[in-house]
Amino acid sequence: MTSSAKFPNGSKAAGQVFRSTWWTLELPQGWIHQEELECISFSNDPPLGVLRVSAARNPTGNATLQDLYDFATDFRGFKREFQTLNSGKPVGIFAQYVEGELFWGEWLLMSGPIVVYLTYNVLAALQGSETMDVRRIVESTSIYS
């Protein structure tokens, strides 16, 4: 679980940087957040989809790509086609798919012992509505290792 938010729950993030204990990300204007027990949720205001972010620290050393693939395979009980992100920092894996009526994007990013897990879901019929915002948020993610 991450904490130490830069701005209060439910506040508008006018293109600001959201800071947690282990990671930061940049939010487009109009996006808000809500801290939950296991993650922090971000959405546009008014909301279409939801981006959830959580993080963990590997107590035994640096995370590896194999660790990310193992987690991704085991986590939701079904196999998704993940691709490797290795053109920048942090590195990791991602998948995009439709399950039922929802479009999903999942990213597992790592730097040193820290792994940040981001999930985005929206009704499949609206899947292109926030693509650029979500992409910019994910690409802006920095991890403190």
N, CA, C and O atoms as a GROMACS GRO file, in nm:
protein
  580
    1MET      N    1   0.084  -0.118   0.000
    1MET     CA    2   0.000   0.000   0.000
    1MET      C    3   0.088   0.123   0.000
    1MET      O    4   0.192   0.127   0.066
    2THR      N    5   0.047   0.221  -0.072
    2THR     CA    6   0.121   0.345  -0.078
    2THR      C    7   0.045   0.455  -0.007
    2THR      O    8  -0.077   0.448   0.009
    3SER      N    9   0.118   0.555   0.037
    3SER     CA   10   0.052   0.665   0.105
    3SER      C   11   0.132   0.792   0.084
    3SER      O   12   0.210   0.801  -0.010
    4SER      N   13   0.113   0.890   0.170
    4SER     CA   14   0.181   1.019   0.163
    4SER      C   15   0.143   1.096   0.037
    4SER      O   16   0.230   1.144  -0.035
    5ALA      N   17   0.016   1.107   0.012
    5ALA     CA   18  -0.032   1.178  -0.106
    5ALA      C   19   0.002   1.326  -0.096
    5ALA      O   20   0.004   1.384   0.013
    6LYS      N   21   0.028   1.387  -0.210
    6LYS     CA   22   0.059   1.529  -0.214
    6LYS      C   23  -0.064   1.615  -0.193
    6LYS      O   24  -0.054   1.723  -0.135
    7PHE      N   25  -0.180   1.570  -0.238
    7PHE     CA   26  -0.302   1.648  -0.223
    7PHE      C   27  -0.411   1.562  -0.164
    7PHE      O   28  -0.405   1.440  -0.176
    8PRO      N   29  -0.512   1.623  -0.099
    8PRO     CA   30  -0.613   1.548  -0.025
    8PRO      C   31  -0.702   1.461  -0.113
    8PRO      O   32  -0.715   1.485  -0.233
    9ASN      N   33  -0.763   1.360  -0.052
    9ASN     CA   34  -0.858   1.273  -0.121
    9ASN      C   35  -0.964   1.354  -0.192
    9ASN      O   36  -1.016   1.452  -0.138
   10GLY      N   37  -0.995   1.311  -0.316
   10GLY     CA   38  -1.103   1.373  -0.390
   10GLY      C   39  -1.070   1.510  -0.448
   10GLY      O   40  -1.156   1.570  -0.512
   11SER      N   41  -0.949   1.560  -0.426
   11SER     CA   42  -0.916   1.691  -0.480
   11SER      C   43  -0.886   1.682  -0.628
   11SER      O   44  -0.845   1.578  -0.678
   12LYS      N   45  -0.907   1.791  -0.698
   12LYS     CA   46  -0.876   1.796  -0.840
   12LYS      C   47  -0.725   1.802  -0.857
   12LYS      O   48  -0.655   1.872  -0.784
   13ALA      N   49  -0.676   1.727  -0.954
   13ALA     CA   50  -0.534   1.724  -0.983
   13ALA      C   51  -0.510   1.796  -1.114
   13ALA      O   52  -0.510   1.735  -1.221
   14ALA      N   53  -0.491   1.924  -1.107
   14ALA     CA   54  -0.479   2.007  -1.228
   14ALA      C   55  -0.341   1.991  -1.289
   14ALA      O   56  -0.259   2.083  -1.281
   15GLY      N   57  -0.316   1.877  -1.350
   15GLY     CA   58  -0.187   1.854  -1.413
   15GLY      C   59  -0.075   1.843  -1.312
   15GLY      O   60   0.040   1.872  -1.345
   16GLN      N   61  -0.104   1.802  -1.192
   16GLN     CA   62  -0.006   1.796  -1.085
   16GLN      C   63   0.057   1.658  -1.075
   16GLN      O   64   0.011   1.561  -1.135
   17VAL      N   65   0.165   1.652  -0.998
   17VAL     CA   66   0.233   1.527  -0.969
   17VAL      C   67   0.175   1.470  -0.841
   17VAL      O   68   0.168   1.539  -0.739
   18PHE      N   69   0.132   1.344  -0.846
   18PHE     CA   70   0.085   1.274  -0.727
   18PHE      C   71   0.204   1.198  -0.670
   18PHE      O   72   0.268   1.121  -0.742
   19ARG      N   73   0.234   1.219  -0.544
   19ARG     CA   74   0.349   1.154  -0.480
   19ARG      C   75   0.302   1.055  -0.375
   19ARG      O   76   0.220   1.089  -0.289
   20SER      N   77   0.353   0.934  -0.382
   20SER     CA   78   0.328   0.835  -0.278
   20SER      C   79   0.461   0.802  -0.213
   20SER      O   80   0.563   0.866  -0.241
   21THR      N   81   0.461   0.703  -0.129
   21THR     CA   82   0.583   0.664  -0.060
   21THR      C   83   0.689   0.610  -0.156
   21THR      O   84   0.807   0.639  -0.140
   22TRP      N   85   0.647   0.530  -0.257
   22TRP     CA   86   0.742   0.461  -0.345
   22TRP      C   87   0.736   0.504  -0.490
   22TRP      O   88   0.820   0.462  -0.569
   23TRP      N   89   0.639   0.585  -0.528
   23TRP     CA   90   0.623   0.621  -0.668
   23TRP      C   91   0.558   0.758  -0.684
   23TRP      O   92   0.497   0.810  -0.590
   24THR      N   93   0.572   0.815  -0.802
   24THR     CA   94   0.501   0.937  -0.840
   24THR      C   95   0.442   0.917  -0.980
   24THR      O   96   0.489   0.833  -1.057
   25LEU      N   97   0.341   0.994  -1.009
   25LEU     CA   98   0.289   0.999  -1.145
   25LEU      C   99   0.226   1.134  -1.168
   25LEU      O  100   0.187   1.204  -1.074
   26GLU      N  101   0.217   1.172  -1.296
   26GLU     CA  102   0.159   1.299  -1.334
   26GLU      C  103   0.015   1.277  -1.380
   26GLU      O  104  -0.013   1.189  -1.462
   27LEU      N  105  -0.073   1.358  -1.327
   27LEU     CA  106  -0.216   1.346  -1.360
   27LEU      C  107  -0.259   1.458  -1.454
   27LEU      O  108  -0.221   1.574  -1.434
   28PRO      N  109  -0.338   1.424  -1.555
   28PRO     CA  110  -0.392   1.528  -1.642
   28PRO      C  111  -0.490   1.616  -1.565
   28PRO      O  112  -0.542   1.577  -1.461
   29GLN      N  113  -0.512   1.733  -1.617
   29GLN     CA  114  -0.606   1.826  -1.555
   29GLN      C  115  -0.744   1.761  -1.544
   29GLN      O  116  -0.791   1.698  -1.639
   30GLY      N  117  -0.807   1.778  -1.428
   30GLY     CA  118  -0.941   1.727  -1.406
   30GLY      C  119  -0.947   1.589  -1.345
   30GLY      O  120  -1.056   1.543  -1.310
   31TRP      N  121  -0.835   1.521  -1.332
   31TRP     CA  122  -0.836   1.388  -1.270
   31TRP      C  123  -0.833   1.402  -1.119
   31TRP      O  124  -0.766   1.490  -1.066
   32ILE      N  125  -0.907   1.315  -1.050
   32ILE     CA  126  -0.912   1.314  -0.905
   32ILE      C  127  -0.865   1.178  -0.853
   32ILE      O  128  -0.849   1.083  -0.929
   33HIS      N  129  -0.843   1.172  -0.723
   33HIS     CA  130  -0.800   1.044  -0.666
   33HIS      C  131  -0.876   1.014  -0.537
   33HIS      O  132  -0.934   1.103  -0.474
   34GLN      N  133  -0.873   0.887  -0.501
   34GLN     CA  134  -0.934   0.840  -0.376
   34GLN      C  135  -0.844   0.732  -0.318
   34GLN      O  136  -0.815   0.633  -0.385
   35GLU      N  137  -0.799   0.751  -0.196
   35GLU     CA  138  -0.719   0.648  -0.132
   35GLU      C  139  -0.811   0.539  -0.079
   35GLU      O  140  -0.910   0.567  -0.012
   36GLU      N  141  -0.777   0.416  -0.110
   36GLU     CA  142  -0.852   0.299  -0.064
   36GLU      C  143  -0.758   0.213   0.020
   36GLU      O  144  -0.639   0.244   0.033
   37LEU      N  145  -0.810   0.106   0.077
   37LEU     CA  146  -0.731   0.022   0.165
   37LEU      C  147  -0.608  -0.037   0.094
   37LEU      O  148  -0.498  -0.034   0.149
   38GLU      N  149  -0.627  -0.091  -0.025
   38GLU     CA  150  -0.519  -0.162  -0.094
   38GLU      C  151  -0.455  -0.083  -0.208
   38GLU      O  152  -0.354  -0.127  -0.264
   39CYS      N  153  -0.512   0.031  -0.245
   39CYS     CA  154  -0.460   0.103  -0.361
   39CYS      C  155  -0.506   0.248  -0.358
   39CYS      O  156  -0.576   0.291  -0.266
   40ILE      N  157  -0.464   0.322  -0.458
   40ILE     CA  158  -0.514   0.457  -0.481
   40ILE      C  159  -0.582   0.455  -0.616
   40ILE      O  160  -0.523   0.410  -0.715
   41SER      N  161  -0.704   0.505  -0.623
   41SER     CA  162  -0.780   0.507  -0.747
   41SER      C  163  -0.780   0.648  -0.806
   41SER      O  164  -0.791   0.747  -0.733
   42PHE      N  165  -0.766   0.655  -0.937
   42PHE     CA  166  -0.766   0.781  -1.010
   42PHE      C  167  -0.874   0.774  -1.116
   42PHE      O  168  -0.893   0.671  -1.180
   43SER      N  169  -0.944   0.885  -1.136
   43SER     CA  170  -1.043   0.891  -1.243
   43SER      C  171  -1.061   1.035  -1.287
   43SER      O  172  -1.029   1.129  -1.215
   44ASN      N  173  -1.112   1.047  -1.408
   44ASN     CA  174  -1.147   1.178  -1.459
   44ASN      C  175  -1.272   1.224  -1.384
   44ASN      O  176  -1.344   1.142  -1.327
   45ASP      N  177  -1.298   1.352  -1.385
   45ASP     CA  178  -1.416   1.404  -1.319
   45ASP      C  179  -1.500   1.478  -1.421
   45ASP      O  180  -1.464   1.590  -1.457
   46PRO      N  181  -1.613   1.421  -1.470
   46PRO     CA  182  -1.679   1.300  -1.421
   46PRO      C  183  -1.608   1.174  -1.471
   46PRO      O  184  -1.543   1.175  -1.575
   47PRO      N  185  -1.622   1.066  -1.395
   47PRO     CA  186  -1.547   0.944  -1.427
   47PRO      C  187  -1.606   0.865  -1.545
   47PRO      O  188  -1.727   0.858  -1.564
   48LEU      N  189  -1.515   0.807  -1.622
   48LEU     CA  190  -1.550   0.707  -1.723
   48LEU      C  191  -1.493   0.574  -1.678
   48LEU      O  192  -1.567   0.479  -1.652
   49GLY      N  193  -1.360   0.568  -1.669
   49GLY     CA  194  -1.291   0.449  -1.622
   49GLY      C  195  -1.217   0.480  -1.494
   49GLY      O  196  -1.220   0.593  -1.445
   50VAL      N  197  -1.152   0.378  -1.439
   50VAL     CA  198  -1.077   0.393  -1.314
   50VAL      C  199  -0.938   0.334  -1.331
   50VAL      O  200  -0.923   0.223  -1.382
   51LEU      N  201  -0.837   0.409  -1.290
   51LEU     CA  202  -0.699   0.362  -1.286
   51LEU      C  203  -0.664   0.340  -1.140
   51LEU      O  204  -0.672   0.432  -1.059
   52ARG      N  205  -0.625   0.217  -1.106
   52ARG     CA  206  -0.586   0.186  -0.968
   52ARG      C  207  -0.437   0.156  -0.963
   52ARG      O  208  -0.382   0.090  -1.052
   53VAL      N  209  -0.372   0.205  -0.858
   53VAL     CA  210  -0.228   0.188  -0.844
   53VAL      C  211  -0.197   0.137  -0.704
   53VAL      O  212  -0.246   0.190  -0.605
   54SER      N  213  -0.115   0.033  -0.700
   54SER     CA  214  -0.065  -0.019  -0.572
   54SER      C  215   0.082  -0.053  -0.592
   54SER      O  216   0.131  -0.057  -0.705
   55ALA      N  217   0.152  -0.077  -0.484
   55ALA     CA  218   0.296  -0.106  -0.492
   55ALA      C  219   0.336  -0.201  -0.381
   55ALA      O  220   0.270  -0.213  -0.278
   56ALA      N  221   0.447  -0.270  -0.406
   56ALA     CA  222   0.504  -0.362  -0.307
   56ALA      C  223   0.655  -0.355  -0.318
   56ALA      O  224   0.711  -0.317  -0.420
   57ARG      N  225   0.718  -0.392  -0.210
   57ARG     CA  226   0.866  -0.395  -0.206
   57ARG      C  227   0.908  -0.539  -0.185
   57ARG      O  228   0.862  -0.606  -0.092
   58ASN      N  229   0.998  -0.588  -0.271
   58ASN     CA  230   1.052  -0.722  -0.257
   58ASN      C  231   1.153  -0.722  -0.142
   58ASN      O  232   1.255  -0.655  -0.151
   59PRO      N  233   1.127  -0.795  -0.036
   59PRO     CA  234   1.216  -0.792   0.081
   59PRO      C  235   1.348  -0.867   0.059
   59PRO      O  236   1.440  -0.854   0.140
   60THR      N  237   1.357  -0.944  -0.048
   60THR     CA  238   1.478  -1.025  -0.070
   60THR      C  239   1.570  -0.971  -0.178
   60THR      O  240   1.672  -1.034  -0.208
   61GLY      N  241   1.538  -0.856  -0.237
   61GLY     CA  242   1.626  -0.800  -0.340
   61GLY      C  243   1.548  -0.736  -0.451
   61GLY      O  244   1.429  -0.710  -0.439
   62ASN      N  245   1.617  -0.711  -0.561
   62ASN     CA  246   1.556  -0.646  -0.675
   62ASN      C  247   1.455  -0.735  -0.745
   62ASN      O  248   1.473  -0.857  -0.752
   63ALA      N  249   1.350  -0.675  -0.795
   63ALA     CA  250   1.251  -0.747  -0.875
   63ALA      C  251   1.310  -0.774  -1.013
   63ALA      O  252   1.396  -0.701  -1.061
   64THR      N  253   1.261  -0.881  -1.077
   64THR     CA  254   1.306  -0.917  -1.211
   64THR      C  255   1.184  -0.924  -1.304
   64THR      O  256   1.070  -0.930  -1.258
   65LEU      N  257   1.209  -0.925  -1.433
   65LEU     CA  258   1.099  -0.944  -1.528
   65LEU      C  259   1.029  -1.076  -1.504
   65LEU      O  260   0.907  -1.085  -1.517
   66GLN      N  261   1.104  -1.178  -1.469
   66GLN     CA  262   1.042  -1.308  -1.440
   66GLN      C  263   0.947  -1.298  -1.322
   66GLN      O  264   0.841  -1.361  -1.322
   67ASP      N  265   0.984  -1.221  -1.219
   67ASP     CA  266   0.893  -1.198  -1.106
   67ASP      C  267   0.763  -1.136  -1.153
   67ASP      O  268   0.655  -1.176  -1.108
   68LEU      N  269   0.772  -1.039  -1.243
   68LEU     CA  270   0.651  -0.973  -1.294
   68LEU      C  271   0.564  -1.070  -1.372
   68LEU      O  272   0.442  -1.073  -1.352
   69TYR      N  273   0.625  -1.150  -1.460
   69TYR     CA  274   0.549  -1.249  -1.536
   69TYR      C  275   0.485  -1.353  -1.444
   69TYR      O  276   0.371  -1.393  -1.466
   70ASP      N  277   0.558  -1.396  -1.342
   70ASP     CA  278   0.503  -1.493  -1.246
   70ASP      C  279   0.382  -1.434  -1.175
   70ASP      O  280   0.279  -1.500  -1.162
   71PHE      N  281   0.394  -1.310  -1.129
   71PHE     CA  282   0.283  -1.243  -1.060
   71PHE      C  283   0.164  -1.230  -1.155
   71PHE      O  284   0.051  -1.259  -1.116
   72ALA      N  285   0.188  -1.185  -1.277
   72ALA     CA  286   0.081  -1.163  -1.373
   72ALA      C  287   0.008  -1.292  -1.407
   72ALA      O  288  -0.113  -1.290  -1.427
   73THR      N  289   0.078  -1.402  -1.414
   73THR     CA  290   0.017  -1.531  -1.448
   73THR      C  291  -0.067  -1.582  -1.332
   73THR      O  292  -0.175  -1.636  -1.353
   74ASP      N  293  -0.020  -1.564  -1.210
   74ASP     CA  294  -0.088  -1.618  -1.093
   74ASP      C  295  -0.200  -1.529  -1.041
   74ASP      O  296  -0.296  -1.579  -0.982
   75PHE      N  297  -0.190  -1.400  -1.061
   75PHE     CA  298  -0.272  -1.306  -0.987
   75PHE      C  299  -0.422  -1.320  -1.012
   75PHE      O  300  -0.498  -1.330  -0.916
   76ARG      N  301  -0.467  -1.321  -1.135
   76ARG     CA  302  -0.611  -1.322  -1.160
   76ARG      C  303  -0.662  -1.456  -1.207
   76ARG      O  304  -0.779  -1.468  -1.243
   77GLY      N  305  -0.577  -1.556  -1.207
   77GLY     CA  306  -0.624  -1.691  -1.235
   77GLY      C  307  -0.642  -1.725  -1.382
   77GLY      O  308  -0.690  -1.833  -1.414
   78PHE      N  309  -0.605  -1.636  -1.470
   78PHE     CA  310  -0.611  -1.671  -1.611
   78PHE      C  311  -0.494  -1.605  -1.683
   78PHE      O  312  -0.440  -1.505  -1.637
   79LYS      N  313  -0.457  -1.663  -1.793
   79LYS     CA  314  -0.340  -1.617  -1.868
   79LYS      C  315  -0.377  -1.501  -1.958
   79LYS      O  316  -0.471  -1.509  -2.037
   80ARG      N  317  -0.301  -1.393  -1.947
   80ARG     CA  318  -0.314  -1.279  -2.036
   80ARG      C  319  -0.185  -1.268  -2.116
   80ARG      O  320  -0.079  -1.312  -2.071
   81GLU      N  321  -0.194  -1.210  -2.231
   81GLU     CA  322  -0.077  -1.192  -2.316
   81GLU      C  323  -0.005  -1.063  -2.278
   81GLU      O  324  -0.044  -0.955  -2.321
   82PHE      N  325   0.099  -1.075  -2.198
   82PHE     CA  326   0.176  -0.958  -2.157
   82PHE      C  327   0.290  -0.934  -2.254
   82PHE      O  328   0.346  -1.028  -2.311
   83GLN      N  329   0.324  -0.808  -2.272
   83GLN     CA  330   0.439  -0.768  -2.352
   83GLN      C  331   0.535  -0.693  -2.262
   83GLN      O  332   0.495  -0.633  -2.163
   84THR      N  333   0.662  -0.697  -2.298
   84THR     CA  334   0.765  -0.631  -2.219
   84THR      C  335   0.778  -0.484  -2.258
   84THR      O  336   0.781  -0.449  -2.376
   85LEU      N  337   0.784  -0.400  -2.157
   85LEU     CA  338   0.816  -0.257  -2.173
   85LEU      C  339   0.962  -0.240  -2.133
   85LEU      O  340   0.995  -0.258  -2.016
   86ASN      N  341   1.047  -0.207  -2.224
   86ASN     CA  342   1.187  -0.190  -2.186
   86ASN      C  343   1.250  -0.069  -2.253
   86ASN      O  344   1.372  -0.062  -2.267
   87SER      N  345   1.168   0.025  -2.293
   87SER     CA  346   1.219   0.144  -2.360
   87SER      C  347   1.212   0.266  -2.270
   87SER      O  348   1.155   0.368  -2.307
   88GLY      N  349   1.270   0.256  -2.154
   88GLY     CA  350   1.268   0.369  -2.062
   88GLY      C  351   1.268   0.321  -1.920
   88GLY      O  352   1.293   0.204  -1.891
   89LYS      N  353   1.240   0.412  -1.831
   89LYS     CA  354   1.235   0.380  -1.690
   89LYS      C  355   1.097   0.417  -1.641
   89LYS      O  356   1.045   0.521  -1.682
   90PRO      N  357   1.036   0.340  -1.558
   90PRO     CA  358   1.077   0.205  -1.520
   90PRO      C  359   1.044   0.104  -1.629
   90PRO      O  360   0.968   0.132  -1.721
   91VAL      N  361   1.102  -0.013  -1.618
   91VAL     CA  362   1.072  -0.120  -1.712
   91VAL      C  363   0.964  -0.209  -1.652
   91VAL      O  364   0.937  -0.203  -1.532
   92GLY      N  365   0.903  -0.291  -1.736
   92GLY     CA  366   0.799  -0.379  -1.685
   92GLY      C  367   0.728  -0.452  -1.797
   92GLY      O  368   0.784  -0.476  -1.904
   93ILE      N  369   0.602  -0.488  -1.770
   93ILE     CA  370   0.520  -0.561  -1.865
   93ILE      C  371   0.380  -0.500  -1.867
   93ILE      O  372   0.340  -0.433  -1.772
   94PHE      N  373   0.306  -0.524  -1.976
   94PHE     CA  374   0.170  -0.474  -1.985
   94PHE      C  375   0.085  -0.565  -2.071
   94PHE      O  376   0.135  -0.641  -2.153
   95ALA      N  377  -0.046  -0.556  -2.049
   95ALA     CA  378  -0.144  -0.629  -2.129
   95ALA      C  379  -0.268  -0.543  -2.143
   95ALA      O  380  -0.300  -0.463  -2.055
   96GLN      N  381  -0.340  -0.561  -2.255
   96GLN     CA  382  -0.468  -0.497  -2.276
   96GLN      C  383  -0.562  -0.602  -2.331
   96GLN      O  384  -0.525  -0.680  -2.418
   97TYR      N  385  -0.687  -0.604  -2.280
   97TYR     CA  386  -0.781  -0.708  -2.321
   97TYR      C  387  -0.922  -0.668  -2.281
   97TYR      O  388  -0.941  -0.576  -2.201
   98VAL      N  389  -1.019  -0.737  -2.336
   98VAL     CA  390  -1.159  -0.720  -2.299
   98VAL      C  391  -1.203  -0.846  -2.227
   98VAL      O  392  -1.180  -0.958  -2.274
   99GLU      N  393  -1.265  -0.826  -2.112
   99GLU     CA  394  -1.319  -0.937  -2.033
   99GLU      C  395  -1.463  -0.900  -1.998
   99GLU      O  396  -1.488  -0.803  -1.926
  100GLY      N  397  -1.557  -0.978  -2.049
  100GLY     CA  398  -1.698  -0.942  -2.030
  100GLY      C  399  -1.727  -0.812  -2.101
  100GLY      O  400  -1.701  -0.798  -2.220
  101GLU      N  401  -1.782  -0.716  -2.028
  101GLU     CA  402  -1.814  -0.585  -2.086
  101GLU      C  403  -1.708  -0.480  -2.056
  101GLU      O  404  -1.727  -0.362  -2.086
  102LEU      N  405  -1.596  -0.522  -1.995
  102LEU     CA  406  -1.493  -0.426  -1.957
  102LEU      C  407  -1.366  -0.440  -2.040
  102LEU      O  408  -1.323  -0.551  -2.072
  103PHE      N  409  -1.308  -0.325  -2.074
  103PHE     CA  410  -1.174  -0.319  -2.131
  103PHE      C  411  -1.078  -0.302  -2.015
  103PHE      O  412  -1.103  -0.222  -1.925
  104TRP      N  413  -0.968  -0.376  -2.017
  104TRP     CA  414  -0.867  -0.371  -1.912
  104TRP      C  415  -0.730  -0.336  -1.970
  104TRP      O  416  -0.694  -0.380  -2.079
  105GLY      N  417  -0.656  -0.258  -1.895
  105GLY     CA  418  -0.513  -0.238  -1.918
  105GLY      C  419  -0.443  -0.270  -1.788
  105GLY      O  420  -0.486  -0.224  -1.682
  106GLU      N  421  -0.336  -0.348  -1.794
  106GLU     CA  422  -0.259  -0.381  -1.674
  106GLU      C  423  -0.112  -0.354  -1.701
  106GLU      O  424  -0.060  -0.388  -1.807
  107TRP      N  425  -0.045  -0.294  -1.604
  107TRP     CA  426   0.097  -0.267  -1.613
  107TRP      C  427   0.162  -0.307  -1.482
  107TRP      O  428   0.112  -0.274  -1.374
  108LEU      N  429   0.271  -0.379  -1.491
  108LEU     CA  430   0.356  -0.409  -1.376
  108LEU      C  431   0.491  -0.346  -1.406
  108LEU      O  432   0.560  -0.386  -1.500
  109LEU      N  433   0.528  -0.248  -1.326
  109LEU     CA  434   0.652  -0.173  -1.348
  109LEU      C  435   0.745  -0.197  -1.230
  109LEU      O  436   0.700  -0.216  -1.117
  110MET      N  437   0.875  -0.196  -1.257
  110MET     CA  438   0.969  -0.223  -1.148
  110MET      C  439   1.092  -0.133  -1.158
  110MET      O  440   1.132  -0.090  -1.265
  111SER      N  441   1.148  -0.108  -1.043
  111SER     CA  442   1.276  -0.041  -1.031
  111SER      C  443   1.336  -0.086  -0.899
  111SER      O  444   1.278  -0.063  -0.792
  112GLY      N  445   1.451  -0.151  -0.907
  112GLY     CA  446   1.510  -0.207  -0.786
  112GLY      C  447   1.414  -0.306  -0.723
  112GLY      O  448   1.360  -0.391  -0.793
  113PRO      N  449   1.390  -0.296  -0.592
  113PRO     CA  450   1.300  -0.391  -0.525
  113PRO      C  451   1.152  -0.352  -0.531
  113PRO      O  452   1.068  -0.427  -0.483
  114ILE      N  453   1.119  -0.236  -0.590
  114ILE     CA  454   0.982  -0.186  -0.590
  114ILE      C  455   0.908  -0.229  -0.717
  114ILE      O  456   0.960  -0.216  -0.828
  115VAL      N  457   0.786  -0.280  -0.699
  115VAL     CA  458   0.698  -0.314  -0.810
  115VAL      C  459   0.571  -0.230  -0.795
  115VAL      O  460   0.510  -0.228  -0.688
  116VAL      N  461   0.533  -0.161  -0.903
  116VAL     CA  462   0.411  -0.082  -0.904
  116VAL      C  463   0.315  -0.150  -1.001
  116VAL      O  464   0.350  -0.179  -1.115
  117TYR      N  465   0.193  -0.176  -0.953
  117TYR     CA  466   0.091  -0.245  -1.030
  117TYR      C  467  -0.020  -0.145  -1.061
  117TYR      O  468  -0.083  -0.091  -0.970
  118LEU      N  469  -0.045  -0.121  -1.190
  118LEU     CA  470  -0.148  -0.029  -1.234
  118LEU      C  471  -0.251  -0.107  -1.314
  118LEU      O  472  -0.216  -0.187  -1.401
  119THR      N  473  -0.378  -0.085  -1.286
  119THR     CA  474  -0.485  -0.144  -1.366
  119THR      C  475  -0.582  -0.033  -1.405
  119THR      O  476  -0.610   0.057  -1.326
  120TYR      N  477  -0.630  -0.041  -1.526
  120TYR     CA  478  -0.729   0.054  -1.574
  120TYR      C  479  -0.844  -0.027  -1.632
  120TYR      O  480  -0.821  -0.120  -1.709
  121ASN      N  481  -0.967   0.008  -1.596
  121ASN     CA  482  -1.081  -0.055  -1.661
  121ASN      C  483  -1.189   0.049  -1.690
  121ASN      O  484  -1.207   0.147  -1.618
  122VAL      N  485  -1.260   0.020  -1.799
  122VAL     CA  486  -1.367   0.106  -1.847
  122VAL      C  487  -1.460   0.017  -1.929
  122VAL      O  488  -1.418  -0.088  -1.977
  123LEU      N  489  -1.584   0.057  -1.945
  123LEU     CA  490  -1.673  -0.018  -2.032
  123LEU      C  491  -1.608  -0.033  -2.170
  123LEU      O  492  -1.553   0.064  -2.224
  124ALA      N  493  -1.614  -0.153  -2.226
  124ALA     CA  494  -1.549  -0.180  -2.355
  124ALA      C  495  -1.596  -0.082  -2.462
  124ALA      O  496  -1.517  -0.043  -2.548
  125ALA      N  497  -1.720  -0.041  -2.457
  125ALA     CA  498  -1.773   0.052  -2.556
  125ALA      C  499  -1.707   0.190  -2.547
  125ALA      O  500  -1.713   0.267  -2.642
  126LEU      N  501  -1.643   0.220  -2.434
  126LEU     CA  502  -1.578   0.350  -2.413
  126LEU      C  503  -1.426   0.339  -2.410
  126LEU      O  504  -1.359   0.434  -2.371
  127GLN      N  505  -1.370   0.226  -2.452
  127GLN     CA  506  -1.229   0.200  -2.430
  127GLN      C  507  -1.134   0.304  -2.489
  127GLN      O  508  -1.025   0.320  -2.435
  128GLY      N  509  -1.168   0.373  -2.592
  128GLY     CA  510  -1.078   0.472  -2.649
  128GLY      C  511  -1.091   0.610  -2.589
  128GLY      O  512  -1.014   0.700  -2.623
  129SER      N  513  -1.187   0.630  -2.500
  129SER     CA  514  -1.219   0.763  -2.449
  129SER      C  515  -1.106   0.828  -2.370
  129SER      O  516  -1.086   0.949  -2.379
  130GLU      N  517  -1.033   0.750  -2.292
  130GLU     CA  518  -0.929   0.806  -2.206
  130GLU      C  519  -0.791   0.748  -2.237
  130GLU      O  520  -0.699   0.759  -2.156
  131THR      N  521  -0.777   0.689  -2.354
  131THR     CA  522  -0.652   0.621  -2.389
  131THR      C  523  -0.530   0.712  -2.373
  131THR      O  524  -0.431   0.671  -2.312
  132MET      N  525  -0.536   0.831  -2.426
  132MET     CA  526  -0.419   0.920  -2.421
  132MET      C  527  -0.388   0.962  -2.277
  132MET      O  528  -0.271   0.965  -2.238
  133ASP      N  529  -0.490   0.995  -2.198
  133ASP     CA  530  -0.466   1.032  -2.058
  133ASP      C  531  -0.402   0.917  -1.982
  133ASP      O  532  -0.303   0.937  -1.911
  134VAL      N  533  -0.457   0.797  -1.995
  134VAL     CA  534  -0.404   0.682  -1.922
  134VAL      C  535  -0.260   0.653  -1.967
  134VAL      O  536  -0.173   0.625  -1.885
  135ARG      N  537  -0.238   0.659  -2.095
  135ARG     CA  538  -0.101   0.634  -2.147
  135ARG      C  539  -0.002   0.734  -2.088
  135ARG      O  540   0.106   0.695  -2.045
  136ARG      N  541  -0.039   0.863  -2.085
  136ARG     CA  542   0.050   0.965  -2.028
  136ARG      C  543   0.074   0.940  -1.880
  136ARG      O  544   0.187   0.957  -1.832
  137ILE      N  545  -0.029   0.901  -1.807
  137ILE     CA  546  -0.013   0.874  -1.664
  137ILE      C  547   0.085   0.759  -1.643
  137ILE      O  548   0.179   0.770  -1.564
  138VAL      N  549   0.064   0.648  -1.714
  138VAL     CA  550   0.152   0.532  -1.699
  138VAL      C  551   0.295   0.568  -1.738
  138VAL      O  552   0.389   0.531  -1.667
  139GLU      N  553   0.313   0.637  -1.848
  139GLU     CA  554   0.447   0.673  -1.893
  139GLU      C  555   0.516   0.772  -1.798
  139GLU      O  556   0.639   0.780  -1.797
  140SER      N  557   0.438   0.845  -1.720
  140SER     CA  558   0.497   0.942  -1.627
  140SER      C  559   0.538   0.878  -1.494
  140SER      O  560   0.601   0.944  -1.412
  141THR      N  561   0.503   0.753  -1.473
  141THR     CA  562   0.529   0.688  -1.344
  141THR      C  563   0.679   0.678  -1.317
  141THR      O  564   0.755   0.627  -1.399
  142SER      N  565   0.720   0.727  -1.202
  142SER     CA  566   0.857   0.714  -1.154
  142SER      C  567   0.854   0.634  -1.025
  142SER      O  568   0.765   0.652  -0.942
  143ILE      N  569   0.953   0.547  -1.009
  143ILE     CA  570   0.960   0.462  -0.890
  143ILE      C  571   1.086   0.496  -0.814
  143ILE      O  572   1.194   0.510  -0.872
  144TYR      N  573   1.073   0.511  -0.682
  144TYR     CA  574   1.188   0.534  -0.596
  144TYR      C  575   1.244   0.399  -0.555
  144TYR      O  576   1.174   0.321  -0.489
  145SER      N  577   1.366   0.370  -0.592
  145SER     CA  578   1.421   0.239  -0.553
  145SER      C  579   1.539   0.252  -0.460
  145SER      O  580   1.596   0.151  -0.418
   0.00000   0.00000   0.00000
